Amino acid sequence: MKHITYKLLLFFLLTFFINVFSTEITYSQSGMRFAEFNKRLELYFHPDLIADIKAEMPKGDFLVWGWDVGDFSGDGNNDVAFSIRRSGLKERVVDVYLFVDIEGYLTKVDSFPFTFVEMPLEVGVAIRNNTCFVTKKLKQYNWDIKGFRFINGVLVNYDNYSTRKLNKITYETYRNYYKLFNTDRYLNTAKGGTILKLDYLTIPSYSRGRLIYDGITQGAYSNYIEFVPEGAYWLSDSNDLSFEVKSAYDSEYLYFTINVKDDYVVTPFCDTCVSESIEVWLDVHDYLKSGERIATIQNETPLFNNKAKTGIYKFEIRAGNFVTQPATIIMSSSDELNSMQKLAALNSNVVCDISDSGYYAILKIPFAALGRTEPPIKEDTIVEWGCAVRVIDYDNEFREEEKTVMDLSAFVAENPSSYASLLFIPDEKTYGEIYNIMQGKVIEYIKNIGF
């Protein structure tokens, strides 16, 4: 995840060799027929498994342009992915098919249309590291790489990588929808070198009570040493300190559930003594496009959002002793609160308690305290806020200096672009995509019975 430029180059090379040299020079510019493709597959699969693939192919003529064999289901068995171009199409489209070995059958888990610019070879497949990558050229210097994994019976859009050229700058993004890890990077295309690189986690916020299906990750989990600005010396492993953050919203409140893994939970002897504590920072400006929170693009030039501004709120939580001293919360802001916000802030609440692996905190924030009348849901658009969650851990109640701080990003309070990401997800959407292999069969069955 840290060497994204190298990753892009690697996959370009992989897809080039797979799509061109694996089909021999004879077919490098014209694809190959399915009979020839069968011969290639015989090196990896029993004829019965190849017959499973043939049964799923469309009627009529088509050519296979790129393919790869590997394991993207994590069961140790070979799976296969390939792209085909159907004859007679006017549109510049290839179909990518993904097959997984399920209990001795090669089962089609899904197929997707991908457009190309000039030739079908611009859409390539490669299976590496238990992930099936589909590379797509958008235009010169602009590429997308979409990663898929088959996990617990569903096909998951595991991650996405993209690169865009902006004048003399190259903008790269990496989104891991399963681990909720992201990287935004701006490079000087002409001179080389990194202008800005930010790693951070995403917290998806769904409407309260909504059922989220398996394969969609809800909680951002932090145990990255890069996100420890203080006290890394005292940190031994994830049992010593790590945490997960989940979020939800309703018409009035924003909720956070923070589960802290801590092998020794310090409880205070007095109101001012050291205590386990958590900070939640919010940048409540509505960012509607991916990456806009970090920089806006004007005339293909990035304008970085790296200076503190209005609309920054901080909630400081002291966990208390979990018996006689309840958890407390203090709210502060970059803006002067009006009377309505002050009144609404009184309805903020936090509950903390011991868990089997440490402790947890449940925080409730009224939108009215943030100067909002409702959650920032705009039809079917995902809205982003900047959000920092900081866990402050003590391992010795008598030594205040033995403190470890862990964030969701390389957080700097006065730099909004350094925050992590809080995404408000409308009910029609999820963060990341899953594809249930039974969905198409269920829809087909319903149509056949007259619905």
Order of alpha helices (4+ residues) and beta strands (2+ residues): alpha-alpha-alpha-alpha-beta-beta-beta-beta-beta-beta-beta-beta-beta-beta-beta-beta-beta-beta-beta-beta-beta-beta-beta-alpha-beta-beta-beta-beta-beta-beta-alpha
